[in-house]
Amino acid sequence: MCKSEEKNENIMNGTPQKTVQHLPAERVDPSCVFGNRTRYVILILATLCLSSILGNILTFNFTFICMTEAPAVYQNIANVTAPVELTVADNASLAEFERVLEINHQIEEKGAEFHYTPSQKSFLFSAVAVGALLAVFPISYALQTFGARWTFSIVGFVSAFSTAAVPTAARMGLSYFLAIRALQGVGLAACLPIIGSVTAHWATLKQSGVFIALLSSFLQIAPIVTMPVAGELCTSQYGWPAVYYLHAFVTVILFAAFVFYFRNAPKKHPSVSNLEIGKIVRGKIDLGPDAKKVPYMAIMKSPAVWGIWIAAIGNFFGTQLVLQFTPTYLNKVLMVPVEKAGLASALPSFIMFFIKLGAGLTSDKVTCLPETLKVRVYNTLALGGQGFFFIALAFVPPSEAMLALVALICATSILGFNSGGFFKSTQLLARHHSHFIMGHISLINCVCMLVVPILVDFLAPEDLPHEWMRVFIVHGAILIVSNVIFCFLATGKPAPWALTVQNKHKKLNQVYAVKPISGSLTEVKVN
């Protein structure tokens, strides 16, 4: 049983709050199994669901190599079925052993299952972005109308179905394959708005950085899991289709748990205590019935919002390059074998995951710096850092594969600081309207997903080292320029349109009586 012994704390850190949200006195404090920490279960569950959707999309980025390369098949031409015992004791025995292997086995080249031109390859990579672009505004409307629970659940099951259908669609023809890839993209359109919605409704003000960091880490968790799994299954007896079937199965399990356990707001959850609700709403502004009204024109006129969107352009140019083309770069340029490319592709994202969590924690805990300065510093470390390492990687020759891998790891990992950069600036600036800005960031992500494959195909059509030098220099420049613009426009303070909805009708410096969770009356000063 969770005890609800909420103190009458209506002033945070000595600063009077404009209003205090409160619960109906008749709300019964439920029995809960997570000890006033249900919000963390929601956080983890939402992160896993986000990761599964992106993992479904990333399956193609790796299996494409297996689908289009001719596998080596070993044929027993001597029809030897009995076991052969050989003892290798000296050089003569070793020579005999090698002779027997040569006699009984030869390599038979089997043709690749699929053949795609560079243009068809670009279409298949970009089809996800097309599907996401078409779904961005319908999903944003559905989230605002029906809430995150049912909207995201339906999107998740659609992602699972489309992923399981990939092997069949690929064998039916290119047009079917493109349609299924576009259907996979529908899930991507929901990811970033879900981050904004979950953070706004389930995070405390002091923990917004941690929530953003962990939720946005789906961009790292997905490749950490998908790349090694895809590498192992591609070269196993089950083949590349098993990658899609496994991911679809896991997605169904996760979203079944999501639709069962998730609620759109803490006060609607049967396992959330009054004490935990008090922690979540403390310091937040009670916007009343007008909370869903989005001030579109005011948002569009805010320079800080445009700074966030420009930073998102640079961020997702770098992100999509890493997510979509790391396996290709490792295999085609650095000549890393397929089975090792999966693990090598996951390593940068693994390191970035911990950097992102650390950035989110420190961004919340460091109070000696103003929020505006913090978001600028963290964003510069993220975007400026990745841009610098991309340009450095451009000048590393393929013969220095280890040095190139180190530069790639640094370029990928340092982007984790974005959780304390433009992502956190979004939450600080827009508060309860962050889902609208996040929806446009999702749109930017989709556009980048569409543009990056085309740009890479234009700059590196043959995947040659000197072509990839151009790829890294161009992407590095985009990252650095977008960060400079963000630093000029960014802010860590809430915008006026994020504060004044219901309270604009109240008098300043007026004392109002409110009813806290404990049921006793207290007074707060509205200023």
C-alpha positions as CSV (number, residue, x, y, z in Angstrom):
1,M,0.0,0.0,0.0
2,C,1.4,3.4,-1.0
3,K,0.9,6.0,1.8
4,S,-0.1,9.4,0.7
5,E,1.4,11.8,3.2
6,E,1.9,14.8,1.1
7,K,3.2,17.9,2.8
8,N,1.6,21.2,2.0
9,E,4.5,22.4,-0.2
10,N,3.1,25.0,-2.5
11,I,6.4,27.0,-2.8
12,M,9.3,25.3,-4.6
13,N,12.7,26.4,-3.5
14,G,11.2,29.5,-1.9
15,T,9.8,30.7,-5.2
16,P,6.0,31.3,-5.2
17,Q,4.2,29.4,-8.0
18,K,1.5,31.0,-10.2
19,T,-1.0,28.2,-9.4
20,V,-1.0,24.8,-7.7
21,Q,-2.7,21.9,-9.4
22,H,-4.8,19.8,-7.1
23,L,-6.8,16.5,-7.0
24,P,-10.4,16.1,-6.1
25,A,-10.7,15.4,-2.4
26,E,-12.8,12.3,-3.2
27,R,-10.0,10.5,-5.1
28,V,-9.1,7.3,-3.4
29,D,-5.4,6.6,-2.9
30,P,-4.9,3.3,-4.7
31,S,-2.8,0.4,-3.7
32,C,0.3,0.5,-5.8
33,V,3.1,-2.0,-6.4
34,F,5.9,0.4,-7.4
35,G,6.1,2.6,-4.3
36,N,5.3,6.0,-5.7
37,R,7.5,5.3,-8.8
38,T,4.9,4.3,-11.4
39,R,6.2,7.1,-13.6
40,Y,9.5,5.3,-14.0
41,V,7.7,2.2,-15.2
42,I,5.9,4.3,-17.7
43,L,9.2,5.9,-18.8
44,I,10.9,2.5,-19.3
45,L,7.9,1.0,-21.1
46,A,7.5,3.9,-23.5
47,T,11.3,3.9,-24.2
48,L,11.2,0.2,-25.1
49,C,8.2,0.7,-27.4
50,L,9.9,3.6,-29.1
51,S,13.0,1.5,-29.5
52,S,11.1,-1.4,-31.1
53,I,9.5,0.9,-33.7
54,L,12.9,2.2,-34.8
55,G,14.4,-1.2,-34.6
56,N,11.8,-2.5,-37.1
57,I,12.9,0.3,-39.5
58,L,16.6,-0.4,-39.0
59,T,16.3,-4.1,-39.9
60,F,16.5,-3.2,-43.5
61,N,19.6,-1.1,-43.2
62,F,21.5,-4.2,-42.2
63,T,19.7,-7.0,-44.0
64,F,20.1,-5.1,-47.3
65,I,23.7,-6.3,-47.3
66,C,22.7,-9.9,-46.8
67,M,19.9,-9.7,-49.3
68,T,22.1,-8.3,-52.1
69,E,25.3,-10.2,-51.6
70,A,26.1,-13.7,-52.9
71,P,26.5,-16.1,-50.0
72,A,29.3,-18.7,-50.1
73,V,27.9,-22.3,-50.0
74,Y,30.2,-25.2,-49.1
75,Q,29.6,-28.3,-51.1
76,N,30.8,-31.8,-50.3
77,I,31.8,-33.1,-53.7
78,A,33.2,-36.4,-52.4
79,N,29.8,-37.3,-50.8
80,V,31.7,-38.2,-47.6
81,T,29.1,-38.8,-44.8
82,A,31.2,-40.7,-42.2
83,P,33.2,-38.7,-39.6
84,V,36.9,-38.4,-40.3
85,E,39.4,-38.4,-37.5
86,L,42.7,-36.5,-38.2
87,T,45.5,-35.9,-35.7
88,V,47.6,-32.9,-36.6
89,A,50.9,-33.6,-34.9
90,D,53.4,-32.1,-37.3
91,N,53.7,-30.1,-40.6
92,A,53.2,-33.3,-42.7
93,S,50.0,-34.1,-40.9
94,L,48.8,-30.5,-41.3
95,A,49.5,-30.7,-45.0
96,E,47.5,-33.9,-45.2
97,F,44.6,-32.3,-43.3
98,E,44.6,-29.4,-45.7
99,R,44.6,-31.8,-48.7
100,V,41.6,-33.6,-47.4
101,L,39.7,-30.4,-46.9
102,E,40.5,-29.3,-50.5
103,I,39.4,-32.6,-51.9
104,N,36.1,-32.9,-50.0
105,H,34.9,-29.3,-50.1
106,Q,34.7,-26.6,-52.7
107,I,33.1,-23.2,-52.7
108,E,30.0,-22.9,-54.8
109,E,29.0,-19.3,-55.6
110,K,25.2,-18.8,-55.3
111,G,23.6,-15.8,-56.9
112,A,22.3,-13.0,-54.7
113,E,18.6,-13.2,-53.9
114,F,17.9,-9.6,-54.9
115,H,19.5,-7.1,-57.2
116,Y,18.8,-3.4,-56.8
117,T,20.2,-0.5,-58.7
118,P,21.6,2.5,-56.7
119,S,18.3,4.4,-57.4
120,Q,16.2,1.5,-56.2
121,K,18.3,1.3,-53.1
122,S,17.7,5.0,-52.4
123,F,14.0,4.5,-52.9
124,L,13.9,1.7,-50.4
125,F,15.8,3.7,-47.8
126,S,13.6,6.8,-48.4
127,A,10.3,5.0,-48.5
128,V,10.1,5.0,-44.7
129,A,10.5,8.8,-44.7
130,V,7.7,9.2,-47.2
131,G,5.4,7.1,-45.0
132,A,6.4,9.1,-42.0
133,L,5.8,12.4,-43.8
134,L,2.3,11.4,-44.8
135,A,1.5,10.3,-41.2
136,V,3.0,13.2,-39.3
137,F,-0.1,15.5,-39.2
138,P,-2.7,12.7,-38.9
139,I,-0.8,11.3,-35.9
140,S,-0.4,14.7,-34.3
141,Y,-4.2,15.2,-34.6
142,A,-4.9,11.7,-33.2
143,L,-2.6,12.3,-30.2
144,Q,-4.3,15.6,-29.4
145,T,-7.8,14.1,-29.9
146,F,-7.6,10.5,-28.6
147,G,-4.4,10.7,-26.5
148,A,-1.2,8.8,-26.5
149,R,-2.4,5.4,-25.3
150,W,-4.6,4.3,-28.2
151,T,-2.8,6.3,-30.9
152,F,0.6,4.9,-30.1
153,S,-0.7,1.4,-29.5
154,I,-2.3,1.3,-33.0
155,V,0.8,2.7,-34.5
156,G,2.9,0.0,-32.8
157,F,0.8,-2.9,-34.1
158,V,0.9,-1.4,-37.6
159,S,4.7,-1.4,-37.3
160,A,4.8,-5.0,-36.2
161,F,2.6,-6.1,-39.1
162,S,4.5,-4.2,-41.7
163,T,7.8,-5.6,-40.4
164,A,6.6,-9.2,-40.5
165,A,5.4,-8.6,-44.0
166,V,8.8,-7.4,-45.4
167,P,10.1,-10.8,-46.6
168,T,6.9,-11.6,-48.5
169,A,6.7,-8.1,-50.0
170,A,10.3,-8.2,-51.1
171,R,9.7,-11.4,-53.0
172,M,6.5,-10.1,-54.5
173,G,8.3,-7.2,-56.2
174,L,9.7,-3.7,-55.7
175,S,6.4,-1.9,-55.6
176,Y,5.1,-4.1,-52.8
177,F,8.4,-3.7,-50.9
178,L,8.2,0.1,-51.2
179,A,4.6,0.1,-49.9
180,I,5.5,-2.0,-46.8
181,R,8.6,0.2,-46.1
182,A,6.3,3.3,-46.3
183,L,3.9,1.6,-43.8
184,Q,6.9,1.0,-41.5
185,G,7.5,4.8,-41.6
186,V,4.1,5.5,-40.0
187,G,5.5,4.4,-36.6
188,L,8.4,6.8,-36.9
189,A,6.0,9.8,-37.2
190,A,4.7,9.1,-33.7
191,C,8.0,8.7,-31.9
192,L,9.0,12.3,-31.1
193,P,5.5,13.6,-30.3
194,I,5.2,10.7,-27.9
195,I,8.4,11.9,-26.2
196,G,6.9,15.3,-25.7
197,S,3.6,13.9,-24.5
198,V,5.0,11.5,-22.0
199,T,7.5,14.1,-20.6
200,A,4.8,16.8,-20.3
201,H,2.3,14.5,-18.4
202,W,4.5,12.1,-16.5
203,A,7.8,13.9,-15.6
204,T,8.2,16.3,-12.7
205,L,9.7,19.7,-13.5
206,K,13.0,18.6,-11.9
207,Q,13.2,15.4,-13.9
208,S,12.3,16.6,-17.4
209,G,15.9,16.3,-18.5
210,V,16.1,12.7,-17.4
211,F,12.8,11.8,-19.1
212,I,13.9,13.5,-22.4
213,A,17.3,11.8,-22.2
214,L,15.9,8.3,-21.7
215,L,13.0,8.6,-24.1
216,S,15.1,10.0,-26.9
217,S,17.7,7.3,-26.3
218,F,15.5,5.0,-28.4
219,L,17.7,6.3,-31.2
220,Q,20.6,4.5,-29.5
221,I,18.9,1.5,-28.0
222,A,17.4,0.3,-31.3
223,P,20.8,0.0,-33.2
224,I,22.4,-1.5,-30.0
225,V,19.9,-4.4,-30.2
226,T,19.1,-4.6,-33.9
227,M,22.6,-4.4,-35.5
228,P,24.2,-7.4,-33.6
229,V,21.0,-9.5,-33.8
230,A,20.7,-8.8,-37.6
231,G,24.4,-9.6,-38.1
232,E,24.0,-13.0,-36.3
233,L,20.7,-14.0,-37.9
234,C,21.8,-12.9,-41.4
235,T,24.7,-15.3,-41.4
236,S,22.8,-18.1,-39.6
237,Q,20.8,-21.0,-41.0
238,Y,17.6,-19.0,-40.5
239,G,18.7,-16.2,-42.9
240,W,17.7,-12.6,-43.2
241,P,13.9,-13.1,-42.9
242,A,14.3,-14.2,-39.3
243,V,15.5,-10.7,-38.4
244,Y,12.1,-9.3,-39.4
245,Y,10.0,-12.0,-37.8
246,L,11.8,-11.7,-34.5
247,H,11.5,-7.9,-34.4
248,A,7.8,-8.1,-35.2
249,F,7.2,-10.6,-32.4
250,V,9.0,-8.5,-29.8
251,T,7.0,-5.4,-31.0
252,V,3.7,-7.1,-30.4
253,I,4.7,-8.2,-26.9
254,L,5.8,-4.6,-26.0
255,F,2.8,-2.8,-27.3
256,A,0.4,-5.3,-25.7
257,A,2.0,-4.3,-22.4
258,F,1.8,-0.7,-23.4
259,V,-1.9,-0.7,-24.2
260,F,-2.6,-2.6,-21.0
261,Y,-0.5,-0.5,-18.6
262,F,-0.2,3.0,-20.0
263,R,-2.6,5.9,-19.3
264,N,-2.6,9.4,-20.8
265,A,-2.4,11.1,-17.4
266,P,-1.1,10.1,-14.0
267,K,-4.5,10.8,-12.3
268,K,-6.1,8.2,-14.6
269,H,-3.7,5.4,-13.7
270,P,-4.9,2.9,-11.1
271,S,-1.5,2.4,-9.7
272,V,-0.5,6.0,-9.1
273,S,-0.8,7.3,-5.6
274,N,-1.9,10.8,-4.6
275,L,1.6,11.4,-3.3
276,E,3.2,10.6,-6.7
277,I,0.6,12.8,-8.5
278,G,1.5,15.6,-6.2
279,K,5.2,15.2,-7.1
280,I,4.4,15.2,-10.8
281,V,2.1,18.3,-10.9
282,R,4.0,20.4,-8.3
283,G,5.1,23.7,-9.8
284,K,3.2,23.1,-13.0
285,I,0.6,25.6,-14.2
286,D,-3.1,24.7,-14.1
287,L,-4.3,25.6,-17.5
288,G,-7.9,24.4,-17.1
289,P,-10.1,23.6,-20.1
290,D,-8.0,25.8,-22.4
291,A,-4.9,23.6,-22.1
292,K,-5.4,21.9,-25.4
293,K,-5.6,25.1,-27.4
294,V,-2.4,25.6,-29.2
295,P,-1.3,29.2,-29.9
296,Y,-0.1,28.4,-33.5
297,M,0.7,32.0,-34.5
298,A,2.5,32.9,-31.3
299,I,4.7,29.7,-31.6
300,M,5.5,30.3,-35.3
301,K,6.6,33.9,-34.4
302,S,9.0,32.8,-31.7
303,P,12.7,33.0,-32.8
304,A,13.6,30.4,-30.2
305,V,11.3,27.9,-31.8
306,W,13.0,28.4,-35.1
307,G,16.3,27.9,-33.4
308,I,15.2,24.5,-32.1
309,W,13.9,23.5,-35.6
310,I,17.2,24.5,-37.2
311,A,19.2,22.6,-34.6
312,A,17.0,19.6,-35.3
313,I,17.9,19.7,-39.0
314,G,21.6,19.4,-38.2
315,N,20.9,16.8,-35.5
316,F,19.0,14.5,-37.8
317,F,21.3,14.9,-40.8
318,G,24.0,13.4,-38.5
319,T,21.6,10.9,-36.9
320,Q,20.3,9.5,-40.2
321,L,23.7,9.3,-41.7
322,V,24.9,7.1,-38.7
323,L,21.7,5.0,-38.5
324,Q,21.3,4.3,-42.1
325,F,24.8,4.1,-43.4
326,T,27.2,3.0,-40.7
327,P,26.9,-0.7,-41.7
328,T,27.5,0.3,-45.4
329,Y,30.5,2.5,-44.5
330,L,32.1,-0.3,-42.3
331,N,31.5,-3.0,-44.9
332,K,32.2,-1.2,-48.2
333,V,34.9,1.3,-47.2
334,L,36.6,-0.2,-44.2
335,M,36.1,-3.8,-45.4
336,V,34.7,-5.0,-42.1
337,P,33.0,-8.5,-42.6
338,V,29.2,-8.6,-42.3
339,E,29.1,-10.6,-39.1
340,K,31.5,-8.1,-37.4
341,A,29.9,-5.0,-38.9
342,G,26.7,-5.6,-36.8
343,L,28.6,-5.4,-33.5
344,A,30.8,-2.5,-34.7
345,S,27.7,-0.6,-35.8
346,A,26.1,-1.0,-32.4
347,L,29.2,0.1,-30.4
348,P,28.9,3.8,-31.0
349,S,25.2,3.9,-30.1
350,F,26.0,1.9,-26.9
351,I,28.5,4.5,-25.7
352,M,26.1,7.3,-26.8
353,F,23.3,5.9,-24.7
354,F,25.3,6.4,-21.5
355,I,26.5,9.9,-22.6
356,K,22.9,10.8,-23.2
357,L,21.7,9.7,-19.8
358,G,24.7,11.5,-18.1
359,A,23.8,14.6,-20.0
360,G,20.2,14.5,-19.0
361,L,21.2,14.0,-15.3
362,T,23.8,16.7,-15.2
363,S,21.5,19.1,-17.1
364,D,18.9,18.7,-14.3
365,K,21.4,18.7,-11.4
366,V,23.7,21.6,-12.4
367,T,21.9,24.7,-10.9
368,C,24.8,27.2,-10.9
369,L,24.3,28.0,-14.6
370,P,21.3,29.6,-16.2
371,E,19.2,27.3,-18.3
372,T,19.8,29.3,-21.5
373,L,23.5,28.9,-21.1
374,K,23.2,25.2,-20.3
375,V,21.2,24.4,-23.4
376,R,23.7,26.3,-25.6
377,V,26.7,24.5,-24.1
378,Y,25.1,21.0,-24.3
379,N,23.9,21.6,-27.9
380,T,27.4,22.8,-28.9
381,L,29.0,19.7,-27.4
382,A,26.5,17.6,-29.3
383,L,26.2,19.1,-32.8
384,G,29.5,21.0,-32.9
385,G,31.3,17.9,-31.6
386,Q,29.8,15.6,-34.1
387,G,30.5,18.0,-36.9
388,F,34.1,18.2,-35.9
389,F,34.6,14.5,-35.7
390,F,32.8,13.9,-39.0
391,I,35.3,16.3,-40.7
392,A,38.2,14.6,-38.9
393,L,36.9,11.2,-40.1
394,A,36.8,12.4,-43.7
395,F,40.6,12.6,-43.7
396,V,41.2,9.2,-42.1
397,P,42.3,6.7,-44.9
398,P,40.6,3.3,-45.1
399,S,44.0,1.6,-44.3
400,E,43.7,3.1,-40.8
401,A,40.5,1.2,-40.0
402,M,40.9,1.3,-36.2
403,L,41.5,5.1,-36.2
404,A,38.4,5.5,-38.5
405,L,36.3,3.4,-36.1
406,V,37.5,5.5,-33.1
407,A,36.6,8.7,-35.0
408,L,33.2,7.3,-35.9
409,I,32.5,6.2,-32.3
410,C,33.4,9.8,-31.1
411,A,31.2,11.4,-33.7
412,T,28.3,9.2,-32.9
413,S,28.6,9.2,-29.1
414,I,29.1,12.9,-28.5
415,L,25.7,13.6,-30.1
416,G,24.2,12.2,-26.8
417,F,24.6,15.7,-25.3
418,N,21.6,16.8,-27.4
419,S,19.3,15.6,-24.5
420,G,20.5,18.7,-22.6
421,G,20.5,20.9,-25.8
422,F,17.6,21.6,-28.2
423,F,15.5,18.7,-26.9
424,K,15.5,20.2,-23.4
425,S,15.1,23.7,-24.7
426,T,11.8,22.5,-26.3
427,Q,10.4,21.3,-23.0
428,L,11.6,24.4,-21.1
429,L,10.3,26.8,-23.8
430,A,6.9,25.2,-24.7
431,R,5.9,23.2,-21.6
432,H,2.5,21.6,-22.3
433,H,2.7,22.7,-26.0
434,S,5.9,20.8,-26.5
435,H,4.1,18.1,-28.5
436,F,3.4,20.6,-31.2
437,I,7.1,21.6,-31.5
438,M,8.1,17.9,-31.3
439,G,5.6,17.1,-34.0
440,H,7.5,19.5,-36.3
441,I,10.8,18.0,-35.2
442,S,9.4,14.7,-36.2
443,L,8.6,16.2,-39.6
444,I,12.2,17.4,-39.8
445,N,13.4,13.9,-39.0
446,C,11.3,12.5,-41.7
447,V,12.6,15.0,-44.3
448,C,16.2,14.2,-43.2
449,M,15.5,10.5,-43.5
450,L,14.3,11.2,-47.1
451,V,17.1,13.6,-48.1
452,V,20.1,11.9,-46.5
453,P,20.0,8.7,-48.7
454,I,19.6,10.8,-51.8
455,L,22.5,13.0,-50.8
456,V,24.7,10.1,-49.9
457,D,23.8,8.4,-53.2
458,F,24.8,11.6,-55.0
459,L,28.0,12.1,-53.1
460,A,29.1,8.4,-52.9
461,P,27.4,6.4,-55.7
462,E,30.2,3.7,-55.7
463,D,31.0,3.8,-51.9
464,L,34.6,4.7,-52.6
465,P,36.8,6.3,-49.9
466,H,37.2,9.6,-51.6
467,E,33.4,9.8,-52.1
468,W,32.8,9.2,-48.4
469,M,35.2,12.0,-47.6
470,R,32.7,14.4,-49.3
471,V,29.8,12.8,-47.4
472,F,31.4,13.4,-44.0
473,I,32.6,17.0,-44.8
474,V,29.1,18.1,-46.0
475,H,27.3,16.6,-43.0
476,G,29.9,18.0,-40.6
477,A,29.4,21.5,-42.1
478,I,25.6,21.2,-41.8
479,L,25.9,20.3,-38.1
480,I,28.2,23.1,-37.2
481,V,26.2,25.8,-39.0
482,S,22.9,24.7,-37.5
483,N,24.4,24.8,-34.0
484,V,25.7,28.3,-34.5
485,I,22.2,29.5,-35.4
486,F,20.7,27.7,-32.5
487,C,23.1,29.3,-30.0
488,F,22.0,32.8,-31.2
489,L,18.3,32.0,-30.9
490,A,18.0,29.6,-28.1
491,T,16.5,30.1,-24.7
492,G,15.9,28.0,-21.6
493,K,12.9,30.1,-20.3
494,P,9.2,29.4,-20.9
495,A,7.7,31.5,-23.6
496,P,4.8,33.8,-22.7
497,W,2.3,31.7,-24.7
498,A,3.3,28.7,-22.6
499,L,2.3,30.5,-19.3
500,T,-0.7,32.7,-19.9
501,V,-3.8,30.8,-20.7
502,Q,-6.1,30.6,-17.7
503,N,-4.0,32.7,-15.3
504,K,-4.2,35.8,-17.5
505,H,-7.7,36.3,-16.0
506,K,-6.4,36.3,-12.4
507,K,-5.2,39.4,-10.6
508,L,-1.6,39.6,-9.7
509,N,-0.4,39.5,-6.1
510,Q,-3.8,38.0,-5.1
511,V,-4.0,35.3,-2.4
512,Y,-6.1,32.3,-3.4
513,A,-7.2,29.4,-1.3
514,V,-6.5,26.0,-2.8
515,K,-7.2,22.4,-1.6
516,P,-4.0,20.3,-1.6
517,I,-4.0,16.5,-1.8
518,S,-4.0,16.1,2.0
519,G,-7.3,17.9,2.1
520,S,-6.3,20.9,4.3
521,L,-6.5,24.5,3.1
522,T,-3.4,26.5,2.5
523,E,-2.6,29.8,0.8
524,V,-0.3,30.6,-2.1
525,K,0.5,33.9,-3.6
526,V,-0.1,34.2,-7.3
527,N,2.5,36.6,-8.9
